[in-house]
Amino acid sequence: MKRYCFPDEATSLSLLNEAGYMVQDYVKDEDGNDVADGDPHFPHNMKGQGFDIMVIGTISKPTGETEQDAEGNDVPVMAALDGWHVDILTNGVPECLEAYLVEPKNPVHCV
């Protein structure tokens, strides 16, 4: 599995599309020409695609501080880590994604 950290969601979608991980739906116009129908998206069924994608998004970690909830329970204060996180299970790394590849020492999630 390869883990990626992009600056934001829009950048991730643009680059994942460039890398060929997204599909575009098309419809015919009145002249019979194919025209894009909506935005590119991940395949609805990735079986047989040769990859699997898990969009993690924003990852939050405890700050070490606590606050009390409405019932008086101590609850950890969380802070968002920088970036938009995506995991891809595939062979190889597309060139356009190389700069965003990360290898966390202590991943906060697992697939």
ROZA-105792 format. One record per residue (C-alpha): x, y, z. Coordinates in steps of 0.2 Angstrom, whole numbers, m for minus. Layout:
BEGIN
+-------+-------+-------+
|     x |     y |     z |
+-------+-------+-------+
|     X |     Y |     Z |
...
+-------+-------+-------+
//
This chain:
BEGIN
+-------+-------+-------+
|     x |     y |     z |
+-------+-------+-------+
|     0 |     0 |     0 |
|     6 |    18 |    m4 |
|     1 |    32 |     7 |
|     0 |    50 |     0 |
|    m2 |    67 |     8 |
|    m9 |    81 |    m4 |
|   m11 |    99 |     1 |
|   m30 |    98 |    m1 |
|   m44 |    88 |    m8 |
|   m45 |    97 |   m25 |
|   m26 |    94 |   m28 |
|   m28 |    75 |   m24 |
|   m43 |    74 |   m36 |
|   m34 |    82 |   m50 |
|   m18 |    72 |   m48 |
|   m28 |    55 |   m45 |
|   m37 |    59 |   m61 |
|   m21 |    63 |   m70 |
|   m14 |    46 |   m64 |
|   m28 |    37 |   m72 |
|   m37 |    32 |   m55 |
|   m53 |    41 |   m60 |
|   m66 |    38 |   m73 |
|   m77 |    50 |   m83 |
|   m95 |    47 |   m88 |
|  m101 |    52 |  m105 |
|  m118 |    55 |  m113 |
|  m122 |    58 |  m131 |
|  m128 |    76 |  m136 |
|  m141 |    80 |  m149 |
|  m128 |    78 |  m163 |
|  m123 |    60 |  m156 |
|  m106 |    67 |  m149 |
|   m99 |    61 |  m133 |
|   m99 |    74 |  m120 |
|   m94 |    73 |  m102 |
|  m107 |    70 |   m89 |
|  m102 |    77 |   m72 |
|   m85 |    77 |   m64 |
|   m72 |    63 |   m65 |
|   m75 |    50 |   m51 |
|   m68 |    34 |   m44 |
|   m75 |    19 |   m52 |
|   m90 |    12 |   m43 |
|   m83 |    m5 |   m43 |
|   m64 |    m6 |   m42 |
|   m64 |   m25 |   m44 |
|   m53 |   m29 |   m59 |
|   m46 |   m12 |   m60 |
|   m29 |   m16 |   m53 |
|   m30 |    m4 |   m39 |
|   m40 |     0 |   m23 |
|   m41 |    18 |   m16 |
|   m46 |    23 |     2 |
|   m48 |    42 |     4 |
|   m44 |    46 |    22 |
|   m46 |    65 |    20 |
|   m41 |    74 |    36 |
|   m32 |    65 |    50 |
|   m34 |    72 |    68 |
|   m23 |    67 |    83 |
|   m25 |    71 |   101 |
|   m16 |    86 |   107 |
|   m13 |    80 |   124 |
|   m26 |    92 |   132 |
|   m43 |    87 |   137 |
|   m60 |    96 |   139 |
|   m76 |    91 |   147 |
|   m91 |    87 |   137 |
|  m109 |    91 |   142 |
|  m110 |    76 |   154 |
|   m93 |    81 |   163 |
|   m83 |    68 |   155 |
|   m65 |    72 |   150 |
|   m63 |    71 |   131 |
|   m47 |    73 |   122 |
|   m44 |    89 |   112 |
|   m40 |    84 |    94 |
|   m30 |    94 |    81 |
|   m30 |    91 |    62 |
|   m14 |    86 |    54 |
|    m9 |    95 |    38 |
|   m14 |    88 |    21 |
|   m27 |    77 |    13 |
|   m23 |    59 |    15 |
|   m26 |    45 |     2 |
|   m20 |    27 |     2 |
|   m19 |    17 |   m14 |
|   m16 |    m2 |   m15 |
|    m7 |    m5 |   m31 |
|    10 |    m9 |   m39 |
|    21 |     6 |   m43 |
|    19 |    25 |   m41 |
|    13 |    36 |   m55 |
|    26 |    50 |   m58 |
|    13 |    64 |   m55 |
|    11 |    57 |   m37 |
|    29 |    54 |   m32 |
|    31 |    71 |   m23 |
|    16 |    67 |   m12 |
|    21 |    49 |    m7 |
|    24 |    48 |    12 |
|    29 |    34 |    24 |
|    23 |    38 |    41 |
|    32 |    30 |    55 |
|    16 |    27 |    65 |
|     1 |    27 |    54 |
|   m15 |    32 |    63 |
|   m26 |    20 |    53 |
|   m25 |     4 |    44 |
|   m34 |    m4 |    29 |
+-------+-------+-------+
//
